[in-house]
Amino acid sequence: MIAISRIMLPNIKNIQASWLTVGKATAQVCLEAGANDFGSIMLEENVVSAAGAPHRFTYKSIQEAIAEAGFEPQLRNQQYEWRELPAGIMEQVIDY
């Protein structure tokens, strides 16, 4: 679906491979298919986790998953502008 979206929707610049709903391996395949956003850590997410989604990531494990897929991880803001990773950020698992 991601690859077809890239072909059929050329005006859509950013397509997310939402690891929260599909998991690490499928999100990595989505990057290969044309997604340019892996998704982010949710500070509070109740809907998908209540449905039983078991996927958990830290900022570091998200970066590692992107690199494992052969891409360079990059932090962005809501407008898809690149930004630096804040100093002093600590690795932690977000439990919902």
C-alpha positions as CSV (number, residue, x, y, z in Angstrom):
1,M,0.0,0.0,0.0
2,I,2.9,2.4,0.8
3,A,4.5,1.8,-2.6
4,I,1.2,2.2,-4.5
5,S,0.6,5.4,-2.5
6,R,4.0,6.8,-3.6
7,I,3.1,6.2,-7.2
8,M,-0.6,7.3,-7.1
9,L,-0.2,10.2,-4.7
10,P,2.8,12.2,-5.9
11,N,1.5,15.3,-4.2
12,I,1.8,13.7,-0.7
13,K,5.3,14.4,0.5
14,N,5.3,12.5,3.8
15,I,4.0,9.0,4.4
16,Q,4.5,7.4,7.8
17,A,5.3,3.7,8.5
18,S,3.6,3.6,11.9
19,W,5.6,1.2,14.0
20,L,3.0,1.5,16.7
21,T,0.3,-0.3,14.7
22,V,2.4,-2.6,12.4
23,G,5.6,-3.3,14.5
24,K,9.2,-3.0,13.7
25,A,9.7,-5.4,10.8
26,T,6.7,-4.2,8.8
27,A,7.6,-0.5,9.5
28,Q,11.1,-1.2,8.1
29,V,9.6,-2.8,5.0
30,C,7.4,0.3,4.7
31,L,10.5,2.5,4.6
32,E,11.8,0.3,1.7
33,A,8.5,0.8,-0.1
34,G,8.7,4.6,0.1
35,A,7.6,5.8,3.6
36,N,9.8,8.6,4.8
37,D,8.6,8.7,8.4
38,F,8.9,5.9,10.9
39,G,6.6,7.4,13.5
40,S,7.5,8.6,16.9
41,I,7.3,7.8,20.6
42,M,3.9,8.5,22.0
43,L,3.8,10.2,25.5
44,E,0.3,9.0,26.0
45,E,-1.5,6.6,23.6
46,N,-4.6,4.8,24.7
47,V,-6.5,3.6,21.7
48,V,-4.0,1.3,19.9
49,S,-2.6,-0.1,23.1
50,A,-6.1,-0.8,24.4
51,A,-6.7,-2.8,21.2
52,G,-3.7,-5.0,22.2
53,A,-0.7,-3.5,20.2
54,P,2.4,-4.8,22.0
55,H,5.0,-2.7,20.3
56,R,7.3,-0.6,22.4
57,F,10.2,1.6,21.4
58,T,12.7,4.0,22.9
59,Y,14.1,6.9,20.9
60,K,17.3,4.9,20.6
61,S,15.6,1.7,19.4
62,I,13.6,3.7,16.8
63,Q,16.9,5.1,15.5
64,E,18.5,1.6,15.4
65,A,15.5,0.1,13.5
66,I,15.7,2.9,10.9
67,A,19.5,2.3,10.5
68,E,19.0,-1.5,10.3
69,A,16.7,-0.9,7.4
70,G,19.5,1.0,5.6
71,F,18.3,4.6,6.3
72,E,19.7,7.5,8.3
73,P,17.5,8.4,11.3
74,Q,16.7,12.1,11.5
75,L,14.6,13.9,14.1
76,R,11.9,16.2,12.7
77,N,9.3,18.6,14.0
78,Q,5.6,18.7,13.1
79,Q,6.3,20.6,9.9
80,Y,8.9,18.0,8.8
81,E,11.8,20.3,9.4
82,W,15.0,18.7,10.6
83,R,16.1,19.3,14.1
84,E,18.8,18.2,16.5
85,L,18.2,15.7,19.2
86,P,17.9,17.5,22.5
87,A,20.9,17.3,24.8
88,G,20.5,15.2,27.9
89,I,17.6,13.0,26.6
90,M,17.6,9.7,28.4
91,E,16.7,6.4,26.9
92,Q,13.4,5.1,28.4
93,V,10.6,2.8,27.5
94,I,7.2,4.5,27.5
95,D,4.6,2.3,29.2
96,Y,1.0,3.1,28.2
